[in-house]
């Protein structure tokens, strides 16, 4: 049984895994929890694994990459054409496994933990601007300055927020 590619459909608590062999034949179709899927993939030989790009995919992709797998994140709109019938989790996982093997597919790079932290801080600051007391969209009532200082590979944010 030679696995050509694996597709994992990520959910909140359950993960659906489909492994395809030669000629896109389904070899494995299983449902796991987060810890179970990581334990299962740790016992597999290095494989090409596809995940649909979402917030949790970066964590799972990094964990699978540490196990020695080649992991690729695919935007959801590029998985849709490979779905063979109505949407369900196993069909999504199979479509991901098929799409990840395509040479001309566009993939999303896996973000590091630091990149995810910076993205979260940036999102929190932008929400602060919209939610600030007395702020009106398009008016100069709330001033938020974000200053980025690069120090080597680390990016620090100094938030000098002033509400008038």
C-alpha positions in Angstrom: 0.0 0.0 0.0 1.8 3.1 -1.3 0.2 6.4 -0.3 0.6 9.1 -2.9 -1.2 11.9 -1.1 -3.2 12.6 2.1 -6.0 15.1 2.5 -7.1 16.2 5.9 -10.4 18.2 6.4 -10.0 20.2 9.6 -12.9 20.7 11.9 -13.3 22.1 15.4 -13.0 18.8 17.2 -12.8 16.1 14.5 -10.5 15.7 11.5 -11.3 13.6 8.5 -8.3 11.9 6.7 -8.4 10.4 3.3 -5.2 8.8 1.8 -5.0 8.2 -1.9 -2.8 5.7 -3.7 -1.8 5.3 -7.3 -4.5 6.4 -9.8 -6.3 8.3 -7.0 -7.7 5.1 -5.4 -8.9 5.7 -1.8 -6.7 3.6 0.6 -7.6 5.1 3.9 -10.8 6.9 5.1 -10.8 7.7 8.8 -12.1 10.2 11.4 -9.8 11.4 14.2 -9.5 13.9 17.0 -6.6 16.3 16.9 -4.3 14.1 19.1 -5.3 11.0 17.3 -4.6 12.4 13.8 -1.1 13.5 14.9 -0.4 10.1 16.4 -1.6 8.4 13.3 0.4 10.5 10.9 3.5 10.1 13.1 3.5 6.4 12.2 3.2 7.0 8.5 6.2 7.2 6.1 6.9 10.7 4.9 3.9 11.7 2.7 2.5 14.6 0.8 -0.3 16.0 3.0 -2.8 18.7 1.9 -4.9 20.9 4.2 -7.5 23.4 3.4 -6.1 26.8 4.4 -7.8 28.2 7.5 -6.7 29.5 10.9 -6.0 26.1 12.4 -4.2 24.8 9.4 -1.0 26.7 10.2 -0.7 24.9 13.6 -1.5 21.5 12.1 0.8 22.1 9.1 3.7 23.0 11.4 3.1 19.9 13.5 2.9 17.6 10.5 6.0 19.2 9.0 7.9 18.4 12.2 7.0 14.8 11.7 8.8 14.9 8.3 5.8 15.2 6.0 5.6 17.6 3.1 2.6 19.8 3.9 0.8 22.1 1.6 -2.1 24.5 2.4 -4.7 25.0 -0.3 -7.2 27.9 -0.4 -10.8 26.6 -0.2 -11.8 28.0 -3.6 -9.2 25.8 -5.3 -10.4 22.6 -3.6 -14.0 23.1 -4.7 -13.5 22.0 -8.3 -12.1 18.6 -7.1 -15.3 17.7 -5.1 -17.0 14.8 -6.8 -20.5 15.2 -5.2 -22.3 16.9 -2.4 -20.3 18.4 0.4 -19.3 16.4 3.4 -16.1 16.0 5.4 -14.8 12.9 3.8 -15.5 14.2 0.3 -13.7 17.4 1.2 -10.7 15.4 2.5 -10.6 13.4 -0.7 -10.8 16.5 -2.9 -7.9 18.0 -0.8 -5.8 14.9 -1.3 -6.4 15.0 -5.1 -5.9 18.8 -5.4 -2.6 18.7 -3.5 -1.0 16.6 -6.2 -1.6 19.1 -9.0 1.5 20.8 -10.3 -0.1 24.1 -11.2 -2.0 24.5 -7.9 -1.4 27.7 -5.8 -0.6 27.0 -2.2 -0.5 29.2 0.9 2.8 29.2 2.9 2.6 28.0 6.4 2.9 30.9 8.9 5.3 30.6 11.8 4.1 31.2 15.3 5.7 34.6 15.3 3.8 35.6 12.1 0.5 34.4 13.6 1.2 36.5 16.8 1.9 39.6 14.7 -1.3 39.0 12.7 -3.3 38.7 15.9 -1.8 41.9 17.4 -2.5 43.8 14.2 -6.1 42.5 14.2 -6.6 43.5 17.8 -5.3 47.0 17.1 -7.5 47.5 14.1 -10.5 46.4 16.2 -9.5 48.9 18.9 -9.7 51.7 16.3 -13.3 50.7 15.3 -14.5 50.0 18.9 -12.9 53.0 20.6 -15.3 55.2 22.6 -16.4 58.2 20.7 -14.9 57.0 17.4 -16.7 57.6 14.2 -15.6 55.9 11.0 -14.0 58.4 8.7 -13.5 61.1 11.4 -10.3 62.0 13.1 -11.5 61.3 16.7 -9.4 58.3 17.4 -5.7 58.2 16.6 -3.8 54.9 16.8 -0.2 54.8 15.8 1.5 51.5 15.3 5.2 51.6 15.3 7.1 48.6 14.1 10.7 48.1 15.1 12.5 45.3 13.5 15.2 43.8 15.7 16.8 40.9 13.8 14.0 38.3 13.1 11.7 39.7 15.9 9.1 42.3 15.3 8.0 44.4 18.3 4.9 46.5 18.4 4.7 49.6 20.5 1.1 50.8 20.7 0.9 54.5 21.3 -2.9 54.8 21.3 -4.5 58.1 22.1 -8.2 58.7 22.3 -9.3 62.4 22.2 
